[in-house]
Amino acid sequence: FFRPYAAPVEQPDANYDLWLTTGRILEHWHTGSMTNRVPELQRAAPAAVAYMHPEDAKKRGLKRNDMAWVESRRGKIRIAIDTAGRNRVPRGTISIAFFDEKALVNVLVIDALDPISREPDYKKSAVRVTRA
């Protein structure tokens, strides 16, 4: 069904200059409540990382496997950066899977609801990334 466009509740700005999107990875396709109990999956992906475009990382003095702070208006987490993995993101965007209880990405996301479906809108939050 066609629905009218609704602009994101929050946009990147001078202080929080990147889009954060949350999601899943092949090994942990949900919150980890099941997949974290499978040794093979845990070995394949033991921790969440922040997938970041190499140019965005370079601009911040970061490279693959560096530890960084990802901070929004709501919270802050410490996480490793991945710039060369299989999950490549466009410039201006970072992506973090939400299976890792040591990197609680949900503290970063907005709490807005879609006005029509009433679904949480966890996919469009403004963040900044700095070296940890």
Backbone as XML, in Angstrom:
<?xml version="1.0"?>
<chain id="A" units="angstrom">
  <residue number="1" name="PHE">
    <atom name="N" x="0.838" y="-1.185" z="0.000"/>
    <atom name="CA" x="0.000" y="0.000" z="0.000"/>
    <atom name="C" x="0.878" y="1.242" z="0.000"/>
  </residue>
  <residue number="2" name="PHE">
    <atom name="N" x="0.505" y="2.212" z="-0.801"/>
    <atom name="CA" x="1.227" y="3.472" z="-0.838"/>
    <atom name="C" x="0.960" y="4.240" z="0.442"/>
  </residue>
  <residue number="3" name="ARG">
    <atom name="N" x="2.009" y="4.786" z="1.024"/>
    <atom name="CA" x="1.899" y="5.623" z="2.212"/>
    <atom name="C" x="2.716" y="6.888" z="1.987"/>
  </residue>
  <residue number="4" name="PRO">
    <atom name="N" x="2.334" y="7.981" z="2.600"/>
    <atom name="CA" x="3.088" y="9.221" z="2.419"/>
    <atom name="C" x="4.478" y="9.117" z="3.036"/>
  </residue>
  <residue number="5" name="TYR">
    <atom name="N" x="5.421" y="9.830" z="2.427"/>
    <atom name="CA" x="6.788" y="9.869" z="2.938"/>
    <atom name="C" x="6.806" y="10.565" z="4.299"/>
  </residue>
  <residue number="6" name="ALA">
    <atom name="N" x="7.572" y="10.003" z="5.208"/>
    <atom name="CA" x="7.789" y="10.632" z="6.514"/>
    <atom name="C" x="9.298" y="10.754" z="6.712"/>
  </residue>
  <residue number="7" name="ALA">
    <atom name="N" x="9.785" y="11.940" z="6.896"/>
    <atom name="CA" x="11.218" y="12.166" z="7.105"/>
    <atom name="C" x="11.660" y="11.509" z="8.406"/>
  </residue>
  <residue number="8" name="PRO">
    <atom name="N" x="12.919" y="11.094" z="8.482"/>
    <atom name="CA" x="13.421" y="10.519" z="9.741"/>
    <atom name="C" x="13.262" y="11.508" z="10.883"/>
  </residue>
  <residue number="9" name="VAL">
    <atom name="N" x="13.013" y="10.986" z="12.070"/>
    <atom name="CA" x="12.838" y="11.810" z="13.257"/>
    <atom name="C" x="14.128" y="12.566" z="13.573"/>
  </residue>
  <residue number="10" name="GLU">
    <atom name="N" x="15.257" y="11.929" z="13.283"/>
    <atom name="CA" x="16.563" y="12.486" z="13.604"/>
    <atom name="C" x="17.433" y="12.418" z="12.349"/>
  </residue>
  <residue number="11" name="GLN">
    <atom name="N" x="18.238" y="13.447" z="12.126"/>
    <atom name="CA" x="19.139" y="13.504" z="10.979"/>
    <atom name="C" x="20.571" y="13.714" z="11.479"/>
  </residue>
  <residue number="12" name="PRO">
    <atom name="N" x="21.571" y="13.197" z="10.764"/>
    <atom name="CA" x="22.954" y="13.544" z="11.115"/>
    <atom name="C" x="23.159" y="15.055" z="11.045"/>
  </residue>
  <residue number="13" name="ASP">
    <atom name="N" x="24.045" y="15.553" z="11.910"/>
    <atom name="CA" x="24.341" y="16.981" z="11.939"/>
    <atom name="C" x="25.834" y="17.157" z="12.262"/>
  </residue>
  <residue number="14" name="ALA">
    <atom name="N" x="26.237" y="18.337" z="12.622"/>
    <atom name="CA" x="27.652" y="18.608" z="12.889"/>
    <atom name="C" x="28.185" y="17.810" z="14.082"/>
  </residue>
  <residue number="15" name="ASN">
    <atom name="N" x="27.355" y="17.531" z="15.082"/>
    <atom name="CA" x="27.798" y="16.791" z="16.269"/>
    <atom name="C" x="27.689" y="15.279" z="16.118"/>
  </residue>
  <residue number="16" name="TYR">
    <atom name="N" x="26.664" y="14.819" z="15.463"/>
    <atom name="CA" x="26.414" y="13.394" z="15.241"/>
    <atom name="C" x="26.293" y="13.226" z="13.736"/>
  </residue>
  <residue number="17" name="ASP">
    <atom name="N" x="27.433" y="12.941" z="13.093"/>
    <atom name="CA" x="27.523" y="13.097" z="11.639"/>
    <atom name="C" x="27.324" y="11.832" z="10.817"/>
  </residue>
  <residue number="18" name="LEU">
    <atom name="N" x="27.018" y="10.710" z="11.451"/>
    <atom name="CA" x="26.829" y="9.459" z="10.720"/>
    <atom name="C" x="25.449" y="8.865" z="10.992"/>
  </residue>
  <residue number="19" name="TRP">
    <atom name="N" x="24.952" y="8.126" z="10.003"/>
    <atom name="CA" x="23.734" y="7.333" z="10.204"/>
    <atom name="C" x="24.137" y="6.005" z="10.831"/>
  </residue>
  <residue number="20" name="LEU">
    <atom name="N" x="23.430" y="5.572" z="11.844"/>
    <atom name="CA" x="23.579" y="4.226" z="12.402"/>
    <atom name="C" x="22.375" y="3.412" z="11.992"/>
  </residue>
  <residue number="21" name="THR">
    <atom name="N" x="22.651" y="2.229" z="11.499"/>
    <atom name="CA" x="21.585" y="1.266" z="11.264"/>
    <atom name="C" x="21.939" y="-0.011" z="12.017"/>
  </residue>
  <residue number="22" name="THR">
    <atom name="N" x="20.939" y="-0.658" z="12.575"/>
    <atom name="CA" x="21.157" y="-1.917" z="13.289"/>
    <atom name="C" x="20.655" y="-3.058" z="12.414"/>
  </residue>
  <residue number="23" name="GLY">
    <atom name="N" x="21.094" y="-4.254" z="12.742"/>
    <atom name="CA" x="20.639" y="-5.382" z="11.929"/>
    <atom name="C" x="21.198" y="-6.696" z="12.405"/>
  </residue>
  <residue number="24" name="ARG">
    <atom name="N" x="21.265" y="-7.611" z="11.478"/>
    <atom name="CA" x="21.689" y="-8.974" z="11.755"/>
    <atom name="C" x="22.888" y="-9.317" z="10.887"/>
  </residue>
  <residue number="25" name="ILE">
    <atom name="N" x="23.582" y="-10.385" z="11.269"/>
    <atom name="CA" x="24.610" y="-10.963" z="10.414"/>
    <atom name="C" x="24.257" y="-12.424" z="10.214"/>
  </residue>
  <residue number="26" name="LEU">
    <atom name="N" x="24.915" y="-13.071" z="9.279"/>
    <atom name="CA" x="24.595" y="-14.455" z="8.938"/>
    <atom name="C" x="24.609" y="-15.372" z="10.164"/>
  </residue>
  <residue number="27" name="GLU">
    <atom name="N" x="25.625" y="-15.237" z="10.999"/>
    <atom name="CA" x="25.781" y="-16.155" z="12.139"/>
    <atom name="C" x="24.800" y="-15.874" z="13.271"/>
  </residue>
  <residue number="28" name="HIS">
    <atom name="N" x="24.383" y="-14.643" z="13.399"/>
    <atom name="CA" x="23.497" y="-14.264" z="14.502"/>
    <atom name="C" x="22.338" y="-13.461" z="13.910"/>
  </residue>
  <residue number="29" name="TRP">
    <atom name="N" x="21.319" y="-14.173" z="13.552"/>
    <atom name="CA" x="20.235" y="-13.537" z="12.804"/>
    <atom name="C" x="19.176" y="-12.909" z="13.679"/>
  </residue>
  <residue number="30" name="HIS">
    <atom name="N" x="19.383" y="-12.905" z="14.971"/>
    <atom name="CA" x="18.433" y="-12.227" z="15.846"/>
    <atom name="C" x="19.203" y="-11.654" z="17.016"/>
  </residue>
  <residue number="31" name="THR">
    <atom name="N" x="18.654" y="-11.701" z="18.212"/>
    <atom name="CA" x="19.279" y="-11.070" z="19.364"/>
    <atom name="C" x="20.393" y="-11.900" z="19.975"/>
  </residue>
  <residue number="32" name="GLY">
    <atom name="N" x="20.632" y="-13.074" z="19.472"/>
    <atom name="CA" x="21.645" y="-13.949" z="20.034"/>
    <atom name="C" x="21.094" y="-14.888" z="21.082"/>
  </residue>
  <residue number="33" name="SER">
    <atom name="N" x="19.820" y="-14.773" z="21.418"/>
    <atom name="CA" x="19.251" y="-15.630" z="22.458"/>
    <atom name="C" x="19.366" y="-17.110" z="22.095"/>
  </residue>
  <residue number="34" name="MET">
    <atom name="N" x="19.345" y="-17.426" z="20.825"/>
    <atom name="CA" x="19.547" y="-18.816" z="20.399"/>
    <atom name="C" x="20.944" y="-19.017" z="19.819"/>
  </residue>
  <residue number="35" name="THR">
    <atom name="N" x="21.370" y="-18.127" z="18.933"/>
    <atom name="CA" x="22.622" y="-18.352" z="18.214"/>
    <atom name="C" x="23.854" y="-18.246" z="19.106"/>
  </residue>
  <residue number="36" name="ASN">
    <atom name="N" x="23.801" y="-17.474" z="20.179"/>
    <atom name="CA" x="24.949" y="-17.395" z="21.081"/>
    <atom name="C" x="25.190" y="-18.697" z="21.830"/>
  </residue>
  <residue number="37" name="ARG">
    <atom name="N" x="24.238" y="-19.623" z="21.778"/>
    <atom name="CA" x="24.399" y="-20.920" z="22.438"/>
    <atom name="C" x="24.984" y="-21.980" z="21.509"/>
  </residue>
  <residue number="38" name="VAL">
    <atom name="N" x="25.243" y="-21.612" z="20.252"/>
    <atom name="CA" x="25.780" y="-22.567" z="19.284"/>
    <atom name="C" x="27.286" y="-22.305" z="19.146"/>
  </residue>
  <residue number="39" name="PRO">
    <atom name="N" x="28.105" y="-23.231" z="19.627"/>
    <atom name="CA" x="29.558" y="-22.982" z="19.630"/>
    <atom name="C" x="30.130" y="-22.609" z="18.262"/>
  </residue>
  <residue number="40" name="GLU">
    <atom name="N" x="29.676" y="-23.257" z="17.210"/>
    <atom name="CA" x="30.201" y="-22.967" z="15.874"/>
    <atom name="C" x="29.894" y="-21.528" z="15.453"/>
  </residue>
  <residue number="41" name="LEU">
    <atom name="N" x="28.702" y="-21.060" z="15.757"/>
    <atom name="CA" x="28.334" y="-19.688" z="15.411"/>
    <atom name="C" x="29.077" y="-18.685" z="16.288"/>
  </residue>
  <residue number="42" name="GLN">
    <atom name="N" x="29.237" y="-19.013" z="17.550"/>
    <atom name="CA" x="29.962" y="-18.131" z="18.467"/>
    <atom name="C" x="31.425" y="-18.013" z="18.058"/>
  </residue>
  <residue number="43" name="ARG">
    <atom name="N" x="32.019" y="-19.128" z="17.611"/>
    <atom name="CA" x="33.409" y="-19.072" z="17.140"/>
    <atom name="C" x="33.522" y="-18.251" z="15.854"/>
  </residue>
  <residue number="44" name="ALA">
    <atom name="N" x="32.551" y="-18.381" z="14.969"/>
    <atom name="CA" x="32.594" y="-17.666" z="13.689"/>
    <atom name="C" x="32.428" y="-16.160" z="13.869"/>
  </residue>
  <residue number="45" name="ALA">
    <atom name="N" x="31.613" y="-15.753" z="14.822"/>
    <atom name="CA" x="31.373" y="-14.320" z="15.077"/>
    <atom name="C" x="31.194" y="-14.121" z="16.573"/>
  </residue>
  <residue number="46" name="PRO">
    <atom name="N" x="32.291" y="-14.023" z="17.317"/>
    <atom name="CA" x="32.198" y="-13.944" z="18.773"/>
    <atom name="C" x="31.741" y="-12.596" z="19.308"/>
  </residue>
  <residue number="47" name="ALA">
    <atom name="N" x="31.872" y="-11.544" z="18.511"/>
    <atom name="CA" x="31.512" y="-10.205" z="18.994"/>
    <atom name="C" x="30.999" y="-9.359" z="17.835"/>
  </residue>
  <residue number="48" name="ALA">
    <atom name="N" x="30.122" y="-8.441" z="18.170"/>
    <atom name="CA" x="29.639" y="-7.493" z="17.169"/>
    <atom name="C" x="30.752" y="-6.502" z="16.852"/>
  </residue>
  <residue number="49" name="VAL">
    <atom name="N" x="30.726" y="-5.976" z="15.640"/>
    <atom name="CA" x="31.646" y="-4.921" z="15.213"/>
    <atom name="C" x="30.824" y="-3.814" z="14.567"/>
  </residue>
  <residue number="50" name="ALA">
    <atom name="N" x="31.440" y="-2.656" z="14.445"/>
    <atom name="CA" x="30.802" y="-1.537" z="13.742"/>
    <atom name="C" x="31.344" y="-1.537" z="12.316"/>
  </residue>
  <residue number="51" name="TYR">
    <atom name="N" x="30.506" y="-1.899" z="11.363"/>
    <atom name="CA" x="30.906" y="-1.855" z="9.961"/>
    <atom name="C" x="30.884" y="-0.407" z="9.511"/>
  </residue>
  <residue number="52" name="MET">
    <atom name="N" x="32.013" y="0.045" z="8.955"/>
    <atom name="CA" x="32.193" y="1.459" z="8.626"/>
    <atom name="C" x="32.924" y="1.576" z="7.290"/>
  </residue>
  <residue number="53" name="HIS">
    <atom name="N" x="32.562" y="2.563" z="6.501"/>
    <atom name="CA" x="33.256" y="2.796" z="5.235"/>
    <atom name="C" x="34.704" y="3.187" z="5.530"/>
  </residue>
  <residue number="54" name="PRO">
    <atom name="N" x="35.678" y="2.656" z="4.769"/>
    <atom name="CA" x="37.084" y="2.968" z="5.026"/>
    <atom name="C" x="37.402" y="4.462" z="5.036"/>
  </residue>
  <residue number="55" name="GLU">
    <atom name="N" x="36.764" y="5.244" z="4.172"/>
    <atom name="CA" x="37.026" y="6.691" z="4.141"/>
    <atom name="C" x="36.510" y="7.392" z="5.398"/>
  </residue>
  <residue number="56" name="ASP">
    <atom name="N" x="35.349" y="6.956" z="5.892"/>
    <atom name="CA" x="34.830" y="7.529" z="7.138"/>
    <atom name="C" x="35.748" y="7.192" z="8.306"/>
  </residue>
  <residue number="57" name="ALA">
    <atom name="N" x="36.270" y="5.961" z="8.325"/>
    <atom name="CA" x="37.195" y="5.562" z="9.392"/>
    <atom name="C" x="38.482" y="6.373" z="9.309"/>
  </residue>
  <residue number="58" name="LYS">
    <atom name="N" x="39.037" y="6.484" z="8.117"/>
    <atom name="CA" x="40.286" y="7.221" z="7.923"/>
    <atom name="C" x="40.150" y="8.673" z="8.381"/>
  </residue>
  <residue number="59" name="LYS">
    <atom name="N" x="39.017" y="9.289" z="8.080"/>
    <atom name="CA" x="38.757" y="10.673" z="8.480"/>
    <atom name="C" x="38.832" y="10.839" z="10.004"/>
  </residue>
  <residue number="60" name="ARG">
    <atom name="N" x="38.549" y="9.771" z="10.732"/>
    <atom name="CA" x="38.550" y="9.793" z="12.196"/>
    <atom name="C" x="39.816" y="9.185" z="12.788"/>
  </residue>
  <residue number="61" name="GLY">
    <atom name="N" x="40.784" y="8.861" z="11.934"/>
    <atom name="CA" x="42.028" y="8.254" z="12.410"/>
    <atom name="C" x="41.868" y="6.813" z="12.847"/>
  </residue>
  <residue number="62" name="LEU">
    <atom name="N" x="40.899" y="6.112" z="12.266"/>
    <atom name="CA" x="40.611" y="4.727" z="12.634"/>
    <atom name="C" x="40.917" y="3.795" z="11.472"/>
  </residue>
  <residue number="63" name="LYS">
    <atom name="N" x="41.201" y="2.548" z="11.802"/>
    <atom name="CA" x="41.359" y="1.504" z="10.798"/>
    <atom name="C" x="40.733" y="0.220" z="11.333"/>
  </residue>
  <residue number="64" name="ARG">
    <atom name="N" x="40.697" y="-0.798" z="10.497"/>
    <atom name="CA" x="40.076" y="-2.066" z="10.871"/>
    <atom name="C" x="40.667" y="-2.600" z="12.184"/>
  </residue>
  <residue number="65" name="ASN">
    <atom name="N" x="39.781" y="-3.064" z="13.044"/>
    <atom name="CA" x="40.088" y="-3.656" z="14.361"/>
    <atom name="C" x="40.422" y="-2.638" z="15.443"/>
  </residue>
  <residue number="66" name="ASP">
    <atom name="N" x="40.473" y="-1.350" z="15.119"/>
    <atom name="CA" x="40.628" y="-0.337" z="16.166"/>
    <atom name="C" x="39.363" y="-0.298" z="17.019"/>
  </residue>
  <residue number="67" name="MET">
    <atom name="N" x="39.545" y="0.025" z="18.296"/>
    <atom name="CA" x="38.398" y="0.195" z="19.185"/>
    <atom name="C" x="37.936" y="1.644" z="19.115"/>
  </residue>
  <residue number="68" name="ALA">
    <atom name="N" x="36.618" y="1.814" z="19.097"/>
    <atom name="CA" x="36.048" y="3.157" z="18.963"/>
    <atom name="C" x="34.839" y="3.297" z="19.882"/>
  </residue>
  <residue number="69" name="TRP">
    <atom name="N" x="34.503" y="4.544" z="20.159"/>
    <atom name="CA" x="33.256" y="4.875" z="20.843"/>
    <atom name="C" x="32.242" y="5.241" z="19.776"/>
  </residue>
  <residue number="70" name="VAL">
    <atom name="N" x="31.083" y="4.640" z="19.847"/>
    <atom name="CA" x="29.952" y="5.047" z="19.015"/>
    <atom name="C" x="28.959" y="5.673" z="19.981"/>
  </residue>
  <residue number="71" name="GLU">
    <atom name="N" x="28.635" y="6.931" z="19.727"/>
    <atom name="CA" x="27.815" y="7.698" z="20.672"/>
    <atom name="C" x="26.657" y="8.373" z="19.956"/>
  </residue>
  <residue number="72" name="SER">
    <atom name="N" x="25.492" y="8.288" z="20.578"/>
    <atom name="CA" x="24.305" y="9.012" z="20.103"/>
    <atom name="C" x="23.864" y="9.968" z="21.202"/>
  </residue>
  <residue number="73" name="ARG">
    <atom name="N" x="22.763" y="10.609" z="20.997"/>
    <atom name="CA" x="22.193" y="11.491" z="22.031"/>
    <atom name="C" x="21.655" y="10.693" z="23.222"/>
  </residue>
  <residue number="74" name="ARG">
    <atom name="N" x="21.603" y="9.387" z="23.095"/>
    <atom name="CA" x="20.997" y="8.551" z="24.130"/>
    <atom name="C" x="21.988" y="7.677" z="24.881"/>
  </residue>
  <residue number="75" name="GLY">
    <atom name="N" x="23.137" y="7.389" z="24.286"/>
    <atom name="CA" x="24.084" y="6.495" z="24.943"/>
    <atom name="C" x="25.371" y="6.354" z="24.161"/>
  </residue>
  <residue number="76" name="LYS">
    <atom name="N" x="26.232" y="5.453" z="24.656"/>
    <atom name="CA" x="27.569" y="5.304" z="24.106"/>
    <atom name="C" x="28.012" y="3.863" z="24.309"/>
  </residue>
  <residue number="77" name="ILE">
    <atom name="N" x="28.643" y="3.266" z="23.283"/>
    <atom name="CA" x="29.201" y="1.918" z="23.424"/>
    <atom name="C" x="30.613" y="1.897" z="22.852"/>
  </residue>
  <residue number="78" name="ARG">
    <atom name="N" x="31.409" y="0.960" z="23.338"/>
    <atom name="CA" x="32.776" y="0.740" z="22.852"/>
    <atom name="C" x="32.746" y="-0.517" z="21.992"/>
  </residue>
  <residue number="79" name="ILE">
    <atom name="N" x="33.303" y="-0.410" z="20.772"/>
    <atom name="CA" x="33.190" y="-1.509" z="19.824"/>
    <atom name="C" x="34.328" y="-1.444" z="18.810"/>
  </residue>
  <residue number="80" name="ALA">
    <atom name="N" x="34.696" y="-2.594" z="18.250"/>
    <atom name="CA" x="35.735" y="-2.645" z="17.220"/>
    <atom name="C" x="35.173" y="-2.191" z="15.876"/>
  </residue>
  <residue number="81" name="ILE">
    <atom name="N" x="36.028" y="-1.578" z="15.082"/>
    <atom name="CA" x="35.663" y="-1.102" z="13.751"/>
    <atom name="C" x="36.050" y="-2.151" z="12.714"/>
  </residue>
  <residue number="82" name="ASP">
    <atom name="N" x="35.184" y="-2.365" z="11.727"/>
    <atom name="CA" x="35.498" y="-3.239" z="10.595"/>
    <atom name="C" x="35.277" y="-2.456" z="9.311"/>
  </residue>
  <residue number="83" name="THR">
    <atom name="N" x="36.344" y="-2.275" z="8.549"/>
    <atom name="CA" x="36.260" y="-1.504" z="7.309"/>
    <atom name="C" x="36.432" y="-2.359" z="6.065"/>
  </residue>
  <residue number="84" name="ALA">
    <atom name="N" x="36.760" y="-3.624" z="6.245"/>
    <atom name="CA" x="37.083" y="-4.453" z="5.077"/>
    <atom name="C" x="36.381" y="-5.797" z="5.079"/>
  </residue>
  <residue number="85" name="GLY">
    <atom name="N" x="35.411" y="-5.957" z="5.927"/>
    <atom name="CA" x="34.716" y="-7.235" z="6.016"/>
    <atom name="C" x="33.684" y="-7.406" z="4.926"/>
  </residue>
  <residue number="86" name="ARG">
    <atom name="N" x="32.887" y="-8.425" z="5.066"/>
    <atom name="CA" x="31.885" y="-8.737" z="4.034"/>
    <atom name="C" x="30.695" y="-7.782" z="4.056"/>
  </residue>
  <residue number="87" name="ASN">
    <atom name="N" x="30.476" y="-7.087" z="5.167"/>
    <atom name="CA" x="29.339" y="-6.166" z="5.270"/>
    <atom name="C" x="29.812" y="-4.744" z="5.010"/>
  </residue>
  <residue number="88" name="ARG">
    <atom name="N" x="29.773" y="-4.344" z="3.775"/>
    <atom name="CA" x="30.239" y="-3.010" z="3.389"/>
    <atom name="C" x="29.081" y="-2.040" z="3.424"/>
  </residue>
  <residue number="89" name="VAL">
    <atom name="N" x="29.354" y="-0.863" z="3.944"/>
    <atom name="CA" x="28.308" y="0.152" z="4.080"/>
    <atom name="C" x="28.698" y="1.385" z="3.269"/>
  </residue>
  <residue number="90" name="PRO">
    <atom name="N" x="27.721" y="2.169" z="2.856"/>
    <atom name="CA" x="28.044" y="3.399" z="2.125"/>
    <atom name="C" x="28.646" y="4.447" z="3.050"/>
  </residue>
  <residue number="91" name="ARG">
    <atom name="N" x="29.336" y="5.404" z="2.458"/>
    <atom name="CA" x="29.890" y="6.518" z="3.243"/>
    <atom name="C" x="28.773" y="7.192" z="4.017"/>
  </residue>
  <residue number="92" name="GLY">
    <atom name="N" x="29.104" y="7.617" z="5.231"/>
    <atom name="CA" x="28.132" y="8.310" z="6.061"/>
    <atom name="C" x="27.262" y="7.391" z="6.898"/>
  </residue>
  <residue number="93" name="THR">
    <atom name="N" x="27.518" y="6.083" z="6.817"/>
    <atom name="CA" x="26.689" y="5.100" z="7.527"/>
    <atom name="C" x="27.573" y="4.122" z="8.284"/>
  </residue>
  <residue number="94" name="ILE">
    <atom name="N" x="27.139" y="3.715" z="9.474"/>
    <atom name="CA" x="27.733" y="2.565" z="10.141"/>
    <atom name="C" x="26.610" y="1.590" z="10.462"/>
  </residue>
  <residue number="95" name="SER">
    <atom name="N" x="26.982" y="0.327" z="10.576"/>
    <atom name="CA" x="25.996" y="-0.710" z="10.859"/>
    <atom name="C" x="26.536" y="-1.607" z="11.961"/>
  </residue>
  <residue number="96" name="ILE">
    <atom name="N" x="25.673" y="-1.914" z="12.923"/>
    <atom name="CA" x="26.051" y="-2.782" z="14.043"/>
    <atom name="C" x="24.949" y="-3.805" z="14.251"/>
  </residue>
  <residue number="97" name="ALA">
    <atom name="N" x="25.335" y="-5.076" z="14.316"/>
    <atom name="CA" x="24.372" y="-6.143" z="14.625"/>
    <atom name="C" x="24.022" y="-6.082" z="16.107"/>
  </residue>
  <residue number="98" name="PHE">
    <atom name="N" x="22.839" y="-6.578" z="16.455"/>
    <atom name="CA" x="22.372" y="-6.427" z="17.836"/>
    <atom name="C" x="22.350" y="-7.716" z="18.638"/>
  </residue>
  <residue number="99" name="PHE">
    <atom name="N" x="23.237" y="-8.672" z="18.318"/>
    <atom name="CA" x="23.267" y="-9.948" z="19.043"/>
    <atom name="C" x="24.188" y="-9.946" z="20.255"/>
  </residue>
  <residue number="100" name="ASP">
    <atom name="N" x="25.086" y="-8.990" z="20.375"/>
    <atom name="CA" x="26.176" y="-9.044" z="21.348"/>
    <atom name="C" x="25.811" y="-8.281" z="22.621"/>
  </residue>
  <residue number="101" name="GLU">
    <atom name="N" x="25.676" y="-8.992" z="23.719"/>
    <atom name="CA" x="25.288" y="-8.341" z="24.974"/>
    <atom name="C" x="26.414" y="-7.492" z="25.564"/>
  </residue>
  <residue number="102" name="LYS">
    <atom name="N" x="27.633" y="-7.580" z="24.997"/>
    <atom name="CA" x="28.732" y="-6.713" z="25.445"/>
    <atom name="C" x="28.754" y="-5.399" z="24.660"/>
  </residue>
  <residue number="103" name="ALA">
    <atom name="N" x="27.979" y="-5.314" z="23.617"/>
    <atom name="CA" x="27.874" y="-4.089" z="22.805"/>
    <atom name="C" x="26.381" y="-3.809" z="22.593"/>
  </residue>
  <residue number="104" name="LEU">
    <atom name="N" x="25.760" y="-3.245" z="23.597"/>
    <atom name="CA" x="24.310" y="-3.051" z="23.578"/>
    <atom name="C" x="23.922" y="-1.893" z="22.667"/>
  </residue>
  <residue number="105" name="VAL">
    <atom name="N" x="23.846" y="-2.198" z="21.394"/>
    <atom name="CA" x="23.572" y="-1.179" z="20.386"/>
    <atom name="C" x="22.223" y="-0.496" z="20.616"/>
  </residue>
  <residue number="106" name="ASN">
    <atom name="N" x="21.311" y="-1.159" z="21.277"/>
    <atom name="CA" x="19.990" y="-0.550" z="21.492"/>
    <atom name="C" x="20.027" y="0.673" z="22.404"/>
  </residue>
  <residue number="107" name="VAL">
    <atom name="N" x="21.122" y="0.881" z="23.153"/>
    <atom name="CA" x="21.214" y="2.119" z="23.941"/>
    <atom name="C" x="21.440" y="3.331" z="23.056"/>
  </residue>
  <residue number="108" name="LEU">
    <atom name="N" x="21.790" y="3.108" z="21.794"/>
    <atom name="CA" x="22.078" y="4.198" z="20.867"/>
    <atom name="C" x="20.880" y="4.655" z="20.053"/>
  </residue>
  <residue number="109" name="VAL">
    <atom name="N" x="19.923" y="3.771" z="19.837"/>
    <atom name="CA" x="18.874" y="4.023" z="18.849"/>
    <atom name="C" x="17.756" y="4.927" z="19.371"/>
  </residue>
  <residue number="110" name="ILE">
    <atom name="N" x="17.067" y="5.552" z="18.419"/>
    <atom name="CA" x="15.939" y="6.401" z="18.783"/>
    <atom name="C" x="14.778" y="5.538" z="19.258"/>
  </residue>
  <residue number="111" name="ASP">
    <atom name="N" x="13.860" y="6.148" z="19.988"/>
    <atom name="CA" x="12.702" y="5.399" z="20.480"/>
    <atom name="C" x="11.416" y="5.802" z="19.767"/>
  </residue>
  <residue number="112" name="ALA">
    <atom name="N" x="11.571" y="6.387" z="18.591"/>
    <atom name="CA" x="10.394" y="6.812" z="17.826"/>
    <atom name="C" x="9.659" y="5.607" z="17.260"/>
  </residue>
  <residue number="113" name="LEU">
    <atom name="N" x="8.366" y="5.773" z="17.054"/>
    <atom name="CA" x="7.539" y="4.748" z="16.419"/>
    <atom name="C" x="7.067" y="5.251" z="15.066"/>
  </residue>
  <residue number="114" name="ASP">
    <atom name="N" x="6.945" y="4.332" z="14.116"/>
    <atom name="CA" x="6.349" y="4.682" z="12.839"/>
    <atom name="C" x="4.913" y="5.118" z="13.106"/>
  </residue>
  <residue number="115" name="PRO">
    <atom name="N" x="4.495" y="6.275" z="12.564"/>
    <atom name="CA" x="3.160" y="6.788" z="12.884"/>
    <atom name="C" x="2.013" y="5.926" z="12.358"/>
  </residue>
  <residue number="116" name="ILE">
    <atom name="N" x="2.261" y="5.100" z="11.361"/>
    <atom name="CA" x="1.187" y="4.269" z="10.805"/>
    <atom name="C" x="1.207" y="2.861" z="11.397"/>
  </residue>
  <residue number="117" name="SER">
    <atom name="N" x="2.368" y="2.207" z="11.340"/>
    <atom name="CA" x="2.442" y="0.812" z="11.795"/>
    <atom name="C" x="2.673" y="0.681" z="13.300"/>
  </residue>
  <residue number="118" name="ARG">
    <atom name="N" x="3.188" y="1.746" z="13.928"/>
    <atom name="CA" x="3.552" y="1.750" z="15.344"/>
    <atom name="C" x="4.756" y="0.831" z="15.644"/>
  </residue>
  <residue number="119" name="GLU">
    <atom name="N" x="5.501" y="0.478" z="14.611"/>
    <atom name="CA" x="6.716" y="-0.318" z="14.778"/>
    <atom name="C" x="7.847" y="0.600" z="15.246"/>
  </residue>
  <residue number="120" name="PRO">
    <atom name="N" x="8.741" y="0.105" z="16.115"/>
    <atom name="CA" x="9.902" y="0.916" z="16.517"/>
    <atom name="C" x="10.788" y="1.208" z="15.304"/>
  </residue>
  <residue number="121" name="ASP">
    <atom name="N" x="11.356" y="2.390" z="15.262"/>
    <atom name="CA" x="12.175" y="2.835" z="14.140"/>
    <atom name="C" x="13.641" y="2.837" z="14.557"/>
  </residue>
  <residue number="122" name="TYR">
    <atom name="N" x="14.233" y="1.638" z="14.672"/>
    <atom name="CA" x="15.605" y="1.502" z="15.146"/>
    <atom name="C" x="16.650" y="1.670" z="14.047"/>
  </residue>
  <residue number="123" name="LYS">
    <atom name="N" x="16.247" y="1.948" z="12.837"/>
    <atom name="CA" x="17.165" y="1.898" z="11.705"/>
    <atom name="C" x="17.766" y="3.230" z="11.300"/>
  </residue>
  <residue number="124" name="LYS">
    <atom name="N" x="17.379" y="4.311" z="11.918"/>
    <atom name="CA" x="17.865" y="5.620" z="11.479"/>
    <atom name="C" x="18.166" y="6.489" z="12.682"/>
  </residue>
  <residue number="125" name="SER">
    <atom name="N" x="19.394" y="6.344" z="13.210"/>
    <atom name="CA" x="19.807" y="7.149" z="14.354"/>
    <atom name="C" x="21.105" y="7.866" z="13.999"/>
  </residue>
  <residue number="126" name="ALA">
    <atom name="N" x="21.263" y="9.082" z="14.465"/>
    <atom name="CA" x="22.482" y="9.845" z="14.223"/>
    <atom name="C" x="23.489" y="9.536" z="15.322"/>
  </residue>
  <residue number="127" name="VAL">
    <atom name="N" x="24.739" y="9.272" z="14.920"/>
    <atom name="CA" x="25.802" y="8.961" z="15.873"/>
    <atom name="C" x="27.104" y="9.649" z="15.465"/>
  </residue>
  <residue number="128" name="ARG">
    <atom name="N" x="28.047" y="9.659" z="16.405"/>
    <atom name="CA" x="29.418" y="10.049" z="16.087"/>
    <atom name="C" x="30.325" y="8.913" z="16.515"/>
  </residue>
  <residue number="129" name="VAL">
    <atom name="N" x="31.476" y="8.810" z="15.862"/>
    <atom name="CA" x="32.436" y="7.751" z="16.146"/>
    <atom name="C" x="33.780" y="8.403" z="16.434"/>
  </residue>
  <residue number="130" name="THR">
    <atom name="N" x="34.376" y="8.014" z="17.581"/>
    <atom name="CA" x="35.673" y="8.531" z="17.969"/>
    <atom name="C" x="36.538" y="7.381" z="18.458"/>
  </residue>
  <residue number="131" name="ARG">
    <atom name="N" x="37.847" y="7.576" z="18.399"/>
    <atom name="CA" x="38.777" y="6.548" z="18.874"/>
    <atom name="C" x="38.579" y="6.315" z="20.372"/>
  </residue>
  <residue number="132" name="ALA">
    <atom name="N" x="38.598" y="5.050" z="20.767"/>
    <atom name="CA" x="38.456" y="4.697" z="22.186"/>
    <atom name="C" x="39.824" y="4.731" z="22.863"/>
  </residue>
</chain>
